[in-house]
Amino acid sequence: MCNCQRDPSKDPATENEKVNNLREEIIKRLEQTVESDQFLREEPMKKHITFRVGGPAACFLTPSTKEQIREILHICQEEKTPYFILGNGSNLLVSDQGFDGVVLQVYKNMNQVTVEGEHLRVQAGALLSATARKALEAGLTGMEFAAGIPGTMGGAAVMNAGAYGGEMKDILESVTVLTPEGEQKELKNEELQLGYRTSVVKEKGYIVLEAVLSLKKGDPEAIKSRMDELKEQRVTKQPLEYPSAGSTFKRPEGYFAGKLIQDAGLRGYQVGGAQVSEKHCGFVINKENATAKDVVDLIHDVQRIVYEKFQVQLETEVKFLGEF
């Protein structure tokens, strides 16, 4: 977004006209990169993120090929237009004002999962739950921990998603990415620099196109039993009945975020329609028509109070899009 100052010597009407013409020119170029049903203007982002809050994206595209993605990136860079790559929006908070740029959602049109022996080739938009089911059908073990993570393969590779003792770094063999310059690369596991909720993909701003997972042959009944066990734990312990972005804070070294928040007396703490879950204090939930501002204000309050009481700085696991 441009923080420009207008030259008072110029006519305001002419200035606005030029800006609008430029915007329309960019929009028309982007519109030509995809099919008509893959392009939306002023699309409410609350429809596309699990928190169910947030204003509109100026342009919302759902490309289905890497060629389309490459062309969209080229236009955005040439026109100095901000862009954001979206999966299924499970780890994202969009501001109430929205995003004055381009959102590329790879979730719906790039979600194929192919079994290749003891490997799965997974497009970036495939849900982890669907990928885990495919592994189960093929009698492949190693993916059970991720069956309930509400994200896509692209996001999981970027953030090294993990749960219940497992992480993506345990099963990722390679990831194919597109660089901001439009170059396609294949990165092996050791090149991905996978750490706690980070990777070289995140640091370099690469776009995940697909990943190859290395699994092992297993007993389908044992695999399903483990998936059912973890599902039961999630349903029992997590506030899945409310919109949220999952675990809100990263795990501080030597501590658990949820325990710190609970010990700070913040269970059920509420700002507007946003609340620290009474079921699991590590989750901030949209309890009743929260705004993005409600959520952010609550997060800041939690960070401040926990720091005052325990001198531990909580970092958010949730990503933010737009201006707050």
HELIX and SHEET records of a PDB file:
HELIX    1   1 PRO A   12  GLU A   31  1                                  20    
HELIX    2   2 SER A   36  GLN A   38  5                                   3    
HELIX    3   3 MET A   45  LYS A   47  5                                   3    
HELIX    4   4 LYS A   66  GLU A   78  1                                  13    
HELIX    5   5 LEU A  128  GLU A  137  1                                  10    
HELIX    6   6 GLU A  144  ALA A  146  5                                   3    
HELIX    7   7 MET A  153  MET A  159  1                                   7    
HELIX    8   8 MET A  168  ASP A  170  5                                   3    
HELIX    9   9 ASN A  189  GLU A  191  5                                   3    
HELIX   10  10 VAL A  200  LYS A  204  1                                   5    
HELIX   11  11 PRO A  220  LYS A  237  1                                  18    
HELIX   12  12 ALA A  257  ASP A  263  1                                   7    
HELIX   13  13 ALA A  292  PHE A  310  1                                  19    
SHEET    1   A 4 PHE A  39  PRO A  44  0                                        
SHEET    2   A 4 PRO A  56  LEU A  61 -1                                        
SHEET    3   A 4 PHE A  99  GLN A 105  1                                        
SHEET    4   A 4 TYR A  83  LEU A  86  1                                        
SHEET    1   B 2 LEU A  92  VAL A  94  0                                        
SHEET    2   B 2 LYS A 319  LEU A 321  1                                        
SHEET    1   C 5 VAL A 113  GLU A 116  0                                        
SHEET    2   C 5 HIS A 119  GLN A 123 -1                                        
SHEET    3   C 5 ILE A 207  SER A 214 -1                                        
SHEET    4   C 5 LEU A 172  LEU A 178 -1                                        
SHEET    5   C 5 GLN A 184  LYS A 188 -1                                        
SHEET    1   D 2 LEU A 140  THR A 141  0                                        
SHEET    2   D 2 LYS A 216  LYS A 217 -1                                        
SHEET    1   E 2 GLY A 162  ALA A 163  0                                        
SHEET    2   E 2 GLY A 166  GLU A 167 -1                                        
SHEET    1   F 4 SER A 244  SER A 247  0                                        
SHEET    2   F 4 PHE A 283  ASN A 286 -1                                        
SHEET    3   F 4 ALA A 274  VAL A 276 -1                                        
SHEET    4   F 4 GLN A 270  VAL A 271 -1                                        
END                                                                             
